[in-house]
């Protein structure tokens, strides 16, 4: 799954095959060695169902994954936290007081007061220098002007005029904007957009910094100098790529409430229901957060009262993306026909509707069904399946129906579309398998393709960012900051700099509305703009929303403090507070 950034958009979710489980019982020994015995006692194993990460740096495509966000949830400093009820609160561990907002004279200014005791794990104070460095690193993606094209997005940071430090120890941070930014609380916030350590990452030239950004933090190398600014620390020696495990241990320099555990082991287990159920049943796994599937939910519920579980609808949605550089899908009429041929209600009924009566078709890409700003902006022609309308569009675009019931085009050939998705994900596979006969009714041949490279970087031609796909089904994981969606839908800066706009589509009108959306201070007025944007997105049909995704969390009942956070904050958002009874 891909993660949302304030400027990049959401997290896209992928899964791998099951791995052999490590022994994960209670006790006080830290997995992998090297962990100090600070904090609480016992350990918990979190069974990671998505891909084992290849890179831990969240600002580039290789590190923009759910598994990275889960590992990093409490590693680096963050100004604001998103709570399970979608509310936003300032981080009282990092900040001495709630950040202030001033808009006098039309200029937006934010002031942050960093706690005097806040330090990096090597003892270096966290100061305004770190905020300024993090801004400079992310404010520009244009190499011609000193930026870095590998950045997933720059939204918000590109609206900042200056970041200045002052006060005792340089602990006061004053941020002045060139234009107002409505989602200012998303700045320096969250696992995908934290405060970065200037003393370990700064370079003398933009080119050197960009090279560092492009390389990121390969998983086997860990974070620079094992750096941490949160309650957990990830040491290189506690990363086992072969076994696909990482072990977080308490940060000995942490100034806040000590972690309630001595170790948190994150073990990749894949999305196989049997592995998850057996792991919970025999105690090898403490917590799981898989993409829900009917048989898995039923089996986990059968483990009660030893296991506690919950299904929640959060800020994540499943969708279909078209690659508009494909010979067929570059034609708007083909994308329109494809969308008319879909029966999205049947897709919901055969997938998430199987384990939740609250599941429904999603008619918006900016807002979700359970948000007050949500409007179903779906045009009438896409509300229900329209096979005749789809065929009419294809024939008007020069396609001829063959004897086998599939359309062909004199230049483009057979209308055959491969739909890529993550591997070993039964729910996602079912989604596509429901689509295939629907599309065939309209003369469109479709096929399922589990793509293990789907979320890899631009060096992989079969990845989304590499452009080697026709259509793809995956999810964006978001937050209450909806300005983060801009990088999904804004016009790509260049063919090799698409950000998160994997469809490679955009219009000046949508770009202009996003510019207003990002600077509108009135939430109600911003909601109007957001729904206007989504209505225009239906006009280009480069993406098709399918359904709001439910989240499913389950844990051993003796683990206290586990609470689902179905936003981008994820299941490990408060893992430092967990205890084992």
Protein Blocks (a to p, Z undefined) as FASTA:
>chain_A
ZZddfkbmcdcdddddddddddfbecjbdehijiacehjedjdddddfbdcdfbfcfkbm
klmcfklmmmmmmmbccfbdcdfkopacddfklpmbdcdddfehhiacddddddfklccf
kopacdfklmmmmmmmmmpccfknopafkbgbfghjlmpfbdcdedehilaccdddfbdc
fklmmgogajklccddfklmgcfbfklmmmmmmnmpafklopghhiafbfbdcdfklccf
knopacddddfkbcbdcdfbfbdcdddebjafklmmmmmmnopafbdcddddfklmmmmm
mmpckbccddddddddddddddfkbfklmpmklmmmmmmmpcfklmmmmmmmmmockbcc
dfbfkbcfkbckbccfbdfklmpccfklmmmmmmmnopacdfkopacdfklopadddddd
dehilklmmmmmmmmmmmmmnopacdddddfklmmcfklmkbmknopafbdcddddddfb
lmlmmmmmgccfbfklnojalnopacfklmmmmmmmmmmmblklmmmmmmmmmmmmmmno
maccfbdcdddddddfklghiacdfbfnommlmmmmpccZZ
